[in-house]
Amino acid sequence: MRRYLYRLYFRILKTLNIHLYLRALLSVLPFRFYEITFWKYAQEKGKSYTIPFPDTNDDRYVKFYGFKSIDEYCTNLEMRNTTPQYVIYKNATYHPCNGNPLVNSGLYSDNGDIIKESCLFRGTHKSEMITAIKPYDPSLKKIYLNDSYIYGGPIVAHYGHFLTECVGRLWYLLEEHKIDSFLLFHGNKSTLKIDFIKKILKNLPIQEDRIIILDHVAQLAEVIIPLPSMTNRGEIFTIHRKLPIKVAESILNPREIKHTNQPVYLSRRKLPLGYRVILNERKLENRLKKYKVKIIYPEELEFAEQVVLFNSHSVIIGPLGSAHHANMFSLNKLTQIYLCHSSTIKNYYLLDYTNNNSSHYIMCCHRPFWDSNRPDVRSLVIDIDYAISSLKRVGVI
């Protein structure tokens, strides 16, 4: 009866559109009622798996704890030690971005067909085309641009998407050093002023005033389209890490870095309302503090401080989230430990392969019973005892 009343209570609150505020309240209250009978609705703890990284000769590995199966996380992913290709197009048409750059990007041939090499894809074998095709309109007036351009694809302010999808074509500038060309993105011009994006792009061998976003339809006399070095949930090339390494070296060279084996926990507890929250994360933090784990709130750190953090600590713990992607900037081998809830593991697995990390995935986060049918997974509850016991098995606490 108590379980039924709780479920009814939260369904009413959800209907009244105050669910977000309720989750924020629950995340700070010391009550346990949202954990009652929780595990009857959670995935049963599964098996543990250890597999080596493919095509490597070292002792790196990836371990999974509490998974029923790992086939969906590891199979059909493509890790490549080669360099992506590039294509050159004449008279390609550029339409300014109208909305989400990840969707509203891409270039078109002179007869109005989408240039597939310029599109954003995701999934195994690039099976999911994210770019939306614009209808061909021959009446549009175009400005003809006679310079040489390198197409950078979409650019967004989202930290995780920027590091996985928006830097994927920039390898070409580091390989070919085409500093006399323009680097052309789709997106909002204000994005180029964001601190972490400015710090990353300034390491390219190209002048800042040649990194542009157009606000009008243009026909490009010549454009070079590098194929991306990473496809979300599908493919990665080792060259994807070349730019992050250069960025890290530029940030770290003037500094004296002190290395420590003290584990770091990347907390989501102070993220603004609307982000995915872990309702009992404060309790987990208190448990971790007893084991001398350093609690970090990444959104409170400047980008350079995050780079220093990932180069001074060798053990990184945290829920799945974009904060983990800063491991791309580590010049040393890391032990990455992810507290998981879903199949979004593939991107982390791909990056760990490229970043020379050994990684551990612990299935210990689940939706609370009142969110069991929500597709966006906006609130989670963590099995703290299982997380702690798994961290002890790993040997980091």
C-alpha positions in Angstrom: 0.0 0.0 0.0 2.8 2.4 0.9 4.5 1.7 -2.4 1.3 2.3 -4.3 0.7 5.7 -2.5 4.2 6.8 -3.4 3.7 6.0 -7.0 0.4 7.8 -7.1 1.8 10.8 -5.3 4.7 11.3 -7.8 2.4 10.7 -10.9 0.2 13.6 -9.6 3.3 15.8 -9.1 4.5 15.0 -12.6 1.2 15.9 -14.1 1.3 19.3 -12.4 4.7 20.1 -14.1 6.6 20.5 -10.8 8.5 17.3 -11.3 11.8 19.1 -11.9 11.5 21.0 -8.7 10.6 17.9 -6.7 13.8 16.2 -8.0 15.8 19.2 -6.9 14.2 19.0 -3.5 14.8 15.3 -3.1 18.5 15.7 -4.0 19.1 17.8 -0.9 16.8 16.2 1.6 18.1 13.4 3.9 14.9 11.4 3.4 15.1 7.8 2.2 11.5 7.4 0.9 12.5 7.6 -2.7 14.7 4.6 -2.3 12.0 2.3 -0.7 11.3 -0.8 -2.8 13.6 0.8 -5.4 15.4 -2.4 -6.4 12.2 -4.2 -7.2 12.0 -1.8 -10.2 15.7 -1.7 -11.0 17.7 -4.0 -13.3 19.0 -7.1 -11.4 22.7 -7.1 -10.9 24.4 -9.0 -13.7 27.8 -10.6 -14.3 31.3 -9.1 -14.4 33.3 -9.1 -17.6 36.9 -8.4 -18.4 38.0 -7.9 -22.0 41.3 -6.6 -23.5 41.3 -3.6 -25.9 41.4 -4.9 -29.5 44.4 -4.4 -31.7 46.7 -3.4 -28.8 49.9 -5.1 -27.5 49.8 -3.6 -24.0 48.1 -4.7 -20.9 45.1 -2.3 -21.2 41.7 -3.7 -20.5 38.1 -2.7 -19.9 36.0 -4.3 -17.1 32.2 -4.3 -16.6 30.5 -4.9 -13.3 26.8 -5.8 -12.8 26.0 -6.1 -16.5 23.7 -8.9 -17.8 25.5 -8.7 -21.2 28.1 -6.5 -22.8 27.5 -7.3 -26.4 25.5 -4.1 -27.2 28.3 -1.9 -25.7 31.4 -3.4 -27.5 30.4 -5.1 -30.7 30.6 -3.4 -34.1 32.6 -0.5 -32.9 35.4 0.5 -35.2 38.8 1.7 -33.7 41.2 2.7 -36.4 44.9 3.6 -36.3 44.8 5.1 -39.8 44.0 8.7 -40.9 40.6 9.7 -42.2 40.2 10.7 -45.8 39.2 14.0 -47.2 37.4 15.2 -50.3 37.5 18.4 -52.3 34.4 19.9 -53.8 34.0 22.8 -56.3 31.1 25.2 -56.1 29.5 23.7 -53.0 26.7 25.7 -51.4 26.6 26.7 -47.7 23.3 27.5 -46.0 23.5 29.4 -42.7 22.5 27.5 -39.6 18.9 27.9 -38.5 18.4 26.1 -35.2 20.5 23.2 -33.8 23.9 23.1 -35.7 24.1 19.4 -35.2 21.0 19.0 -37.4 21.2 22.1 -39.6 24.6 21.8 -41.1 26.1 20.2 -44.2 27.0 21.4 -47.7 25.3 21.0 -51.0 26.5 20.4 -54.6 25.8 22.9 -57.3 22.7 21.0 -58.4 21.3 21.0 -54.8 22.2 17.5 -53.7 23.5 17.0 -50.1 27.2 16.2 -49.9 27.2 13.1 -47.8 30.8 13.7 -46.6 29.7 16.9 -45.0 26.8 15.4 -43.0 26.8 14.4 -39.4 26.3 10.6 -38.8 26.1 8.5 -35.6 25.9 4.8 -34.8 27.4 1.6 -36.1 28.7 2.0 -39.7 27.3 5.6 -39.7 23.8 4.2 -39.9 22.1 7.3 -38.4 22.1 10.5 -40.5 21.6 13.4 -38.1 21.9 16.2 -40.7 18.5 17.3 -42.0 18.4 17.8 -45.8 17.2 21.2 -46.9 14.8 21.4 -49.9 16.5 22.7 -53.0 15.5 26.3 -53.8 17.1 27.6 -57.1 15.8 31.1 -56.4 18.0 31.7 -53.4 20.6 34.4 -54.0 24.2 33.2 -53.3 27.3 35.1 -52.6 30.2 33.6 -54.5 33.4 33.2 -52.4 36.6 32.5 -54.3 38.8 31.7 -51.3 39.8 28.2 -50.2 37.8 26.7 -47.3 38.1 23.8 -44.9 34.8 22.6 -43.7 34.7 22.1 -39.9 31.1 20.9 -39.7 28.8 22.0 -36.8 30.0 23.7 -33.7 28.1 23.8 -30.4 28.6 25.0 -26.9 27.8 21.6 -25.4 31.1 20.3 -23.9 30.6 16.6 -24.7 29.2 17.1 -28.2 32.0 19.6 -29.0 34.7 17.1 -28.0 33.2 14.1 -29.7 31.5 15.7 -32.8 32.7 19.2 -33.4 36.5 18.7 -33.4 36.4 15.6 -35.5 37.3 17.3 -38.8 40.1 19.5 -37.4 42.8 16.8 -37.7 43.2 18.0 -41.3 44.7 21.3 -40.2 47.2 19.6 -38.0 48.3 17.3 -40.8 48.2 19.6 -43.8 48.9 23.0 -42.2 46.6 24.9 -44.6 46.9 28.2 -42.7 46.0 30.2 -45.8 42.5 28.7 -45.9 39.4 29.6 -44.0 38.0 27.2 -41.4 34.2 27.3 -41.9 31.7 26.0 -39.3 27.9 25.8 -39.0 26.5 27.3 -35.8 26.1 30.6 -33.9 28.9 33.1 -34.0 28.8 33.6 -30.2 29.9 30.0 -29.8 33.4 30.9 -31.0 33.7 33.2 -28.0 33.2 30.5 -25.4 36.3 30.0 -23.2 37.0 26.3 -23.7 36.3 26.5 -27.4 38.6 29.5 -27.9 41.4 27.8 -25.9 41.1 24.7 -28.1 40.8 26.4 -31.5 43.8 28.7 -30.8 46.0 25.7 -31.0 45.2 25.2 -34.7 47.7 26.5 -37.2 45.3 29.1 -38.5 44.7 32.7 -37.7 41.7 33.5 -35.4 40.1 35.8 -38.0 40.0 32.9 -40.5 37.8 30.8 -38.3 34.3 31.8 -39.4 30.6 31.1 -39.4 28.6 32.6 -42.3 25.1 34.2 -41.9 24.2 34.1 -45.6 23.9 31.6 -48.4 27.3 31.2 -50.2 28.8 29.2 -53.0 32.3 28.1 -52.3 34.7 28.0 -55.2 36.6 25.2 -53.4 36.1 23.5 -50.1 38.0 20.7 -48.5 35.8 18.4 -46.4 37.8 16.2 -44.0 35.9 13.1 -42.8 35.5 13.1 -39.0 37.9 11.3 -36.8 35.0 10.2 -34.5 31.5 9.1 -35.1 29.4 8.9 -32.0 28.6 5.3 -31.0 30.4 4.0 -34.0 33.9 4.8 -34.9 37.1 6.5 -33.8 40.5 7.2 -35.2 43.6 7.5 -33.0 44.3 10.9 -34.6 41.2 12.2 -32.8 43.4 12.8 -29.8 46.1 14.8 -31.6 44.5 18.2 -31.1 43.6 17.6 -27.4 47.2 16.6 -26.7 48.4 19.8 -28.3 45.9 21.8 -26.2 47.0 20.0 -23.0 50.7 20.7 -23.7 50.0 24.4 -24.2 48.2 24.6 -20.9 50.5 22.4 -18.8 53.9 23.6 -20.1 54.1 26.7 -17.9 52.8 24.9 -14.9 54.4 22.6 -12.4 52.1 19.6 -12.1 52.0 17.4 -9.0 50.9 13.9 -9.6 48.8 12.0 -7.1 47.0 8.6 -6.9 44.2 10.2 -4.8 40.9 9.3 -6.6 38.7 12.1 -7.9 34.9 11.9 -8.0 33.2 14.1 -10.6 29.9 15.0 -9.0 26.8 16.1 -10.8 25.1 17.4 -7.7 25.6 21.1 -8.4 24.5 21.1 -12.0 21.6 23.5 -12.8 18.0 22.3 -12.6 17.1 20.4 -15.7 20.2 18.3 -16.0 20.3 14.7 -15.1 20.5 14.3 -11.4 21.4 11.5 -9.0 18.9 11.9 -6.1 21.1 10.4 -3.4 24.4 11.6 -4.7 25.2 13.6 -1.6 25.1 10.4 0.4 27.5 8.8 -2.0 29.9 11.8 -1.7 29.9 11.4 2.1 30.8 7.7 1.8 33.5 8.5 -0.7 35.0 11.2 1.6 35.6 8.5 4.2 37.9 6.8 1.7 39.8 10.1 1.0 38.3 10.5 -2.4 38.4 14.1 -3.6 35.0 15.5 -4.6 35.0 17.8 -7.6 32.2 19.8 -9.2 33.5 20.2 -12.8 31.2 23.1 -13.7 32.9 25.2 -11.0 36.3 24.8 -12.7 37.7 26.7 -15.6 38.6 24.7 -18.6 42.4 24.9 -17.9 41.8 23.8 -14.3 40.0 20.7 -15.6 42.9 19.9 -17.9 45.3 20.2 -14.9 43.0 18.0 -12.8 43.1 15.2 -15.4 46.8 15.4 -15.6 47.5 15.5 -11.8 45.2 12.6 -10.7 45.4 9.1 -12.1 42.0 7.8 -11.0 38.8 9.4 -12.1 35.4 8.3 -10.8 32.0 9.6 -11.7 28.6 9.0 -13.3 28.4 8.9 -17.1 28.5 12.5 -18.3 30.5 14.9 -20.5 32.9 15.8 -17.6 34.6 12.5 -18.3 35.5 13.6 -21.8 38.2 15.8 -20.3 40.3 12.6 -20.2 41.1 13.4 -23.8 43.5 16.1 -22.5 45.4 13.7 -20.2 49.0 13.1 -21.2 49.2 10.1 -18.9 47.4 6.8 -18.7 44.3 7.0 -16.5 42.1 4.6 -14.6 38.5 5.7 -15.6 35.6 4.4 -13.5 32.1 5.1 -14.8 28.9 4.7 -12.7 26.5 3.7 -15.4 22.8 3.7 -16.1 22.4 3.0 -19.8 23.8 2.1 -23.2 25.5 5.4 -23.7 28.7 3.7 -22.8 29.9 3.4 -26.4 31.4 6.9 -26.7 33.4 6.5 -23.5 34.6 3.1 -24.6 35.8 4.6 -27.9 37.6 7.5 -26.2 39.3 5.2 -23.6 40.7 3.2 -26.5 42.2 6.3 -28.1 43.3 7.9 -24.8 45.3 4.8 -23.6 43.1 4.3 -20.5 42.1 1.3 -18.6 38.4 1.6 -17.7 35.8 0.1 -15.4 32.0 0.4 -16.0 29.8 -0.2 -12.9 26.1 -0.7 -13.6 24.8 0.9 -10.3 22.5 3.7 -11.4 18.8 3.2 -12.2 15.7 5.2 -12.6 13.5 5.6 -9.5 10.2 3.9 -9.9 8.2 7.1 -10.6 10.5 7.8 -13.6 10.6 4.2 -14.9 8.9 5.1 -18.2 10.7 8.3 -18.9 12.9 8.1 -22.0 15.2 11.0 -21.1 16.5 9.5 -17.8 16.4 12.9 -16.0 16.6 11.4 -12.5 18.6 8.5 -11.1 19.1 6.7 -7.9 22.5 5.0 -7.2 23.0 1.7 -5.4 25.6 3.2 -3.0 26.6 -0.1 -1.4 27.2 -1.8 -4.7 29.1 1.2 -6.0 31.4 1.2 -3.0 31.9 -2.6 -3.1 32.8 -2.4 -6.8 35.3 0.4 -6.2 36.9 -1.8 -3.5 37.1 -4.6 -6.1 38.8 -2.2 -8.5 41.3 -1.4 -5.7 41.0 2.4 -5.8 39.5 2.8 -2.3 
